[in-house]
Amino acid sequence: MSTPNDAPQPQQPGSQPPAGNVPAGYEPPPGYEPPQGYPAQPRYQQPGSFPFQMPADGPRNVGDALPKGGLTGMFSVRGLPVELKVSYWVWLIGGMLGVLGTFFGLLATLAVFTVSPVLAGVILVLVLIALALAVAQIVLSMKMKEGKQWARLALTIVAGLSLLLAFLGSGVGEGIGNNWLGFLINAAATVLMWLPNSQAWFTAVKGRR
């Protein structure tokens, strides 16, 4: 049996309506005009939806973009969930291998230059792009480990660029950019960064700032 206390209490004009309790497909009755401060159509979030927002913690200067403490904390993953630990190691080791691989790419460029300078120039451009991506991957992975959401988004873009390099490398032969395995590994690391458990960790870190 309901009591007077169970009856819904009217909202004061100008106050915000409660969020998250409007069923899907809800439509206000004909002729209804919301009080001042209320939205014309209540908004609700579907269960299990992923509310993506652009990161607001972007670096304000070069110092913000560099890892805290330099490279000394490279091998510390304390406090990270398992998904982010795996993703971090994949990005970090992949970046290191990428830097090492560009040196072999430079040697291959010198060998090709004696046969086809034009092709050697194309391969050299791909090698330099791959080197820049590898260095950026190392730095971004360390910033991601610090809970920077902009670094996570940047690593996602790096995964997309690695796909582009794989396509370009296929067009010029077995060059440094032809690394489909590397793209698949980057794609897996990217998925791990956006899983619900990882998302909850990023949100918690943001809330502690």
Salt bridges, closest charged atoms under 4 A:
ASP64 OD2 - ARG60 NH2 3.85
GLU146 OE1 - LYS143 NZ 2.87
